[in-house]
Amino acid sequence: MAVLVPLLGLPVEARAQVAGHEVVVRDTSFQPAELQIDPGDTVTWRVQQDDHTITSEDGDFDFRVDNGDVKEFTFPKEGTFRYLCQIHASMRGVVRVGDGCAGECVTRCPDCDRETRNVPSLAFPTVQSALDGAPPKALITVRPGHYDVSSTLVVSSPGVGIRGVTASGSPAPAGSVVLRGSQGTATGIRVTASGASMGAPVSVENVTLTGFLETGLAVEGSEHFVVSNVRMRGNGSYGLRTTGSINGQVRRLSSFGHQTAGISIESCDACGVLVEKVHAKLNAAGFQTVDASGIVVRGSVFEQNANGMVLKSASLPDTSYSGGVYVYGNSVRENGHPDAPAPSVFDVSTSELPAGTGIWLQGGAANTIENNVVAGNHYGVVVTSAERANDSHHVLGNELSGNQVDLAWDGVGRNVCFADNAHSTAEPAGVEELYPCGRAATVGFPYPKVTADLVAFAYRTYFCEEVEGSLCI
């Protein structure tokens, strides 16, 4: 592990011999994001915005920083050193030191120091037998086939990975490794362990999880986790559900046909979770957060769900929000689909209604919705009150079309702003002129029509037969 060298304690002559390199920390990036330096050089991070971290993936350094802070770290050996902001998961940087392979060697053979257990084999005929007694960092490789899972597979040893592979060891094609619920199994895989770092995470890769009564994959109280190339199909309430878990990556996941949410991230502040290139279709909610902040969702598709994306915040204290949720560059379309699953009207509250929204912000603070394509929904981007009023959301530069209402806010809360969105309809009318970004703090004017319309749509589309058949559209 590299050590921090206190430059201020060196003589002037010695300090002059130590090369320096600067990185600016602001917005959602490290600038520059990549440096090439020599062994013994020092990197200085100058911070120009509050609420960031500068965290090494290998544990060499971890700074919590605010505007005006200056942090330094000296890299005494060759290698590749990656770091990130735990609050804004899209913020990543790399420092390449010298020409040696100290860091790259690990990248070329990341599994060389892991015990590998192959399923099926004489030693490990089932995934459960491979997990039994697995040492830390064990890699469970699963060959193509259908595997009935009669009891939850629990990953409880640090750094363990479950990976679908072909006979040659390459990543298994989509849908070829299927873990299928049997005998009423509630959850397919439950991850309770953590990884050593994002360079050595606990992981689930290249598998399909289907037919579980409650949840396909549950990640509970874990740190440093990766979910990649996983397919969720018809698992009762949830496809992927993380609770109290931080520093994670969810990539290239698809989730179809879930009664509560295809992907749900819950109960973590400054989660440091990146959700990227996922596809959620025909779920009650394609994606949701519940009392969670420090999440980035980008480059993904949420379509034909009852609600595309729902960001709920109710119980976190006022001081706990660290960066909110950053949603950008996604396609959110045709939500409010009549074939999407919905719970009984007698089992939901107003905040859980399948109300036909593209992106729905319910309470909380500091969420940013930027540069998304939101089309063909009942409401495009809508902000409504919950147990906790809305505060400091930004809705910026989105392309909205074909929605019954493009932009809406029920007016409960403060500092919610709208700017540069391509849209034709809004509730209230002229919402960008009423609540523009970049001006002094504002307080909303209550506009209850928004919530009333969402409730009416949910009843017409999903609950009409339960309540009164004449309501059906």
KACORPE-V14347 format. One record per residue. N is the residue number from 0. SS is DSSP state (alpha for helix, beta for strand, coil for the rest). Layout:
[[N:SS] [N:SS]]
This chain:
[[0:coil] [1:coil] [2:coil] [3:coil] [4:coil] [5:coil] [6:alpha] [7:alpha] [8:alpha] [9:coil] [10:coil] [11:alpha] [12:alpha] [13:alpha] [14:alpha] [15:alpha] [16:coil] [17:coil] [18:coil] [19:beta] [20:beta] [21:beta] [22:beta] [23:beta] [24:beta] [25:beta] [26:coil] [27:coil] [28:beta] [29:beta] [30:beta] [31:coil] [32:coil] [33:beta] [34:beta] [35:beta] [36:beta] [37:coil] [38:coil] [39:coil] [40:beta] [41:beta] [42:beta] [43:beta] [44:beta] [45:beta] [46:beta] [47:coil] [48:coil] [49:coil] [50:coil] [51:beta] [52:beta] [53:beta] [54:beta] [55:beta] [56:coil] [57:coil] [58:coil] [59:coil] [60:coil] [61:beta] [62:beta] [63:beta] [64:beta] [65:coil] [66:coil] [67:coil] [68:coil] [69:beta] [70:beta] [71:beta] [72:beta] [73:beta] [74:beta] [75:coil] [76:coil] [77:coil] [78:beta] [79:beta] [80:beta] [81:beta] [82:beta] [83:beta] [84:coil] [85:coil] [86:coil] [87:coil] [88:coil] [89:coil] [90:coil] [91:beta] [92:beta] [93:beta] [94:beta] [95:beta] [96:beta] [97:coil] [98:coil] [99:coil] [100:coil] [101:coil] [102:coil] [103:alpha] [104:alpha] [105:alpha] [106:alpha] [107:alpha] [108:coil] [109:coil] [110:coil] [111:coil] [112:coil] [113:coil] [114:coil] [115:beta] [116:beta] [117:beta] [118:beta] [119:coil] [120:coil] [121:coil] [122:coil] [123:coil] [124:coil] [125:coil] [126:alpha] [127:alpha] [128:alpha] [129:alpha] [130:alpha] [131:coil] [132:coil] [133:coil] [134:coil] [135:coil] [136:coil] [137:coil] [138:beta] [139:beta] [140:beta] [141:beta] [142:coil] [143:coil] [144:beta] [145:beta] [146:beta] [147:beta] [148:beta] [149:coil] [150:coil] [151:coil] [152:beta] [153:beta] [154:beta] [155:coil] [156:coil] [157:coil] [158:coil] [159:coil] [160:beta] [161:beta] [162:beta] [163:beta] [164:beta] [165:coil] [166:coil] [167:coil] [168:coil] [169:coil] [170:beta] [171:coil] [172:coil] [173:coil] [174:coil] [175:coil] [176:beta] [177:beta] [178:beta] [179:beta] [180:beta] [181:coil] [182:coil] [183:coil] [184:coil] [185:coil] [186:beta] [187:beta] [188:beta] [189:beta] [190:beta] [191:coil] [192:coil] [193:coil] [194:coil] [195:coil] [196:beta] [197:coil] [198:coil] [199:beta] [200:coil] [201:beta] [202:beta] [203:beta] [204:beta] [205:coil] [206:coil] [207:beta] [208:beta] [209:beta] [210:coil] [211:coil] [212:coil] [213:coil] [214:beta] [215:beta] [216:beta] [217:beta] [218:beta] [219:beta] [220:coil] [221:coil] [222:beta] [223:beta] [224:beta] [225:beta] [226:beta] [227:beta] [228:coil] [229:coil] [230:beta] [231:beta] [232:beta] [233:coil] [234:coil] [235:coil] [236:coil] [237:beta] [238:beta] [239:beta] [240:beta] [241:beta] [242:beta] [243:coil] [244:coil] [245:beta] [246:beta] [247:beta] [248:beta] [249:beta] [250:beta] [251:coil] [252:coil] [253:beta] [254:beta] [255:beta] [256:coil] [257:coil] [258:coil] [259:coil] [260:beta] [261:beta] [262:beta] [263:beta] [264:beta] [265:beta] [266:beta] [267:beta] [268:coil] [269:coil] [270:coil] [271:coil] [272:beta] [273:beta] [274:beta] [275:beta] [276:coil] [277:coil] [278:beta] [279:beta] [280:beta] [281:coil] [282:coil] [283:coil] [284:beta] [285:beta] [286:beta] [287:beta] [288:beta] [289:beta] [290:beta] [291:beta] [292:coil] [293:coil] [294:beta] [295:beta] [296:beta] [297:beta] [298:coil] [299:coil] [300:beta] [301:beta] [302:beta] [303:coil] [304:coil] [305:coil] [306:beta] [307:beta] [308:beta] [309:beta] [310:beta] [311:beta] [312:coil] [313:coil] [314:coil] [315:coil] [316:coil] [317:alpha] [318:alpha] [319:alpha] [320:coil] [321:coil] [322:coil] [323:coil] [324:beta] [325:beta] [326:beta] [327:beta] [328:coil] [329:coil] [330:beta] [331:beta] [332:beta] [333:coil] [334:coil] [335:coil] [336:coil] [337:coil] [338:coil] [339:coil] [340:coil] [341:coil] [342:coil] [343:coil] [344:alpha] [345:alpha] [346:alpha] [347:coil] [348:coil] [349:alpha] [350:alpha] [351:alpha] [352:coil] [353:coil] [354:coil] [355:coil] [356:beta] [357:beta] [358:beta] [359:beta] [360:beta] [361:beta] [362:coil] [363:beta] [364:beta] [365:coil] [366:coil] [367:beta] [368:beta] [369:beta] [370:coil] [371:coil] [372:beta] [373:beta] [374:beta] [375:coil] [376:coil] [377:coil] [378:beta] [379:beta] [380:beta] [381:beta] [382:beta] [383:beta] [384:coil] [385:coil] [386:coil] [387:coil] [388:coil] [389:beta] [390:beta] [391:coil] [392:coil] [393:beta] [394:beta] [395:beta] [396:coil] [397:coil] [398:beta] [399:beta] [400:beta] [401:coil] [402:coil] [403:coil] [404:beta] [405:beta] [406:beta] [407:beta] [408:beta] [409:coil] [410:coil] [411:coil] [412:beta] [413:beta] [414:coil] [415:coil] [416:beta] [417:beta] [418:beta] [419:coil] [420:coil] [421:beta] [422:coil] [423:coil] [424:coil] [425:beta] [426:beta] [427:coil] [428:coil] [429:coil] [430:alpha] [431:alpha] [432:alpha] [433:alpha] [434:coil] [435:beta] [436:coil] [437:coil] [438:coil] [439:coil] [440:coil] [441:coil] [442:beta] [443:coil] [444:coil] [445:coil] [446:coil] [447:coil] [448:alpha] [449:alpha] [450:alpha] [451:alpha] [452:alpha] [453:alpha] [454:alpha] [455:alpha] [456:alpha] [457:alpha] [458:alpha] [459:alpha] [460:alpha] [461:alpha] [462:alpha] [463:alpha] [464:alpha] [465:alpha] [466:alpha] [467:coil] [468:alpha] [469:alpha] [470:alpha] [471:coil] [472:coil]]
